[in-house]
Amino acid sequence: DETKRRPAPEVTVIGHTDTVGDQAGNDALSLQRAEKLRDMLVTMGIPATSIRAVGRGSRELLVPTGPGVDEPRNRRVEVGVR
């Protein structure tokens, strides 16, 4: 609701994955996660032109792990609002 009240919100939605899978697959999956949340925000009334969706794959882990580790906390979407 607060974001909808702003005259020109800038919203960044960043998708992430764990280290299971290859880099190309994780990049695509993280972008899909971000786009899904962007679509949800649009249905809630945030203008699509105010939202940028990006995927980081497994490059910015919340919980550092080795390759191929199934870590649910790394599979996430972060939202920043300015």
C-alpha positions as CSV (number, residue, x, y, z in Angstrom):
1,D,0.0,0.0,0.0
2,E,2.8,2.4,0.8
3,T,4.5,1.8,-2.6
4,K,1.2,2.5,-4.4
5,R,0.9,5.9,-2.6
6,R,4.3,7.1,-3.8
7,P,4.1,9.4,-6.9
8,A,7.0,7.6,-8.8
9,P,8.1,4.4,-7.0
10,E,11.2,2.6,-8.2
11,V,10.9,-1.1,-7.4
12,T,13.7,-3.6,-8.0
13,V,12.8,-7.3,-7.7
14,I,15.9,-9.6,-7.6
15,G,15.6,-13.4,-7.9
16,H,18.1,-15.8,-6.5
17,T,18.8,-19.6,-6.5
18,D,20.9,-22.1,-4.6
19,T,23.9,-23.8,-6.2
20,V,22.0,-26.9,-7.6
21,G,22.1,-26.9,-11.4
22,D,24.2,-25.1,-13.9
23,Q,24.7,-21.3,-14.2
24,A,22.5,-20.8,-17.3
25,G,19.6,-22.7,-15.7
26,N,20.0,-20.9,-12.4
27,D,20.1,-17.5,-14.2
28,A,16.8,-18.4,-16.0
29,L,15.2,-19.7,-12.9
30,S,16.1,-16.7,-10.8
31,L,14.7,-14.3,-13.5
32,Q,11.5,-16.4,-13.6
33,R,11.2,-15.9,-9.8
34,A,11.6,-12.2,-10.1
35,E,9.2,-11.9,-13.0
36,K,6.5,-13.9,-11.1
37,L,6.8,-11.5,-8.1
38,R,6.8,-8.5,-10.4
39,D,3.5,-9.8,-12.0
40,M,2.0,-10.2,-8.5
41,L,3.0,-6.6,-7.6
42,V,1.4,-5.4,-10.8
43,T,-1.9,-7.1,-9.9
44,M,-1.7,-5.4,-6.5
45,G,-1.6,-2.0,-8.3
46,I,2.1,-1.1,-8.7
47,P,2.7,0.2,-12.2
48,A,4.7,-2.3,-14.3
49,T,6.8,0.6,-15.6
50,S,8.0,1.2,-12.0
51,I,9.3,-2.4,-11.5
52,R,12.6,-3.8,-12.7
53,A,13.0,-7.6,-12.4
54,V,16.4,-9.2,-12.6
55,G,17.9,-12.6,-11.8
56,R,21.2,-13.2,-10.1
57,G,21.3,-17.0,-10.2
58,S,23.6,-18.4,-7.6
59,R,26.0,-15.5,-7.6
60,E,24.8,-13.8,-4.4
61,L,24.2,-16.5,-1.8
62,L,22.5,-15.7,1.4
63,V,24.1,-18.8,3.0
64,P,27.5,-19.6,1.5
65,T,27.6,-23.2,0.2
66,G,29.6,-25.3,-2.2
67,P,28.4,-26.3,-5.6
68,G,25.3,-28.5,-5.9
69,V,24.0,-27.8,-2.3
70,D,20.2,-27.7,-1.9
71,E,19.9,-24.6,0.4
72,P,16.3,-23.3,0.7
73,R,17.4,-19.9,2.1
74,N,19.3,-19.2,-1.1
75,R,16.2,-19.7,-3.2
76,R,14.6,-16.3,-2.6
77,V,13.4,-13.0,-4.1
78,E,14.4,-9.6,-2.7
79,V,12.4,-6.5,-3.2
80,G,13.8,-3.0,-2.9
81,V,11.7,0.2,-3.0
82,R,12.9,3.7,-3.5
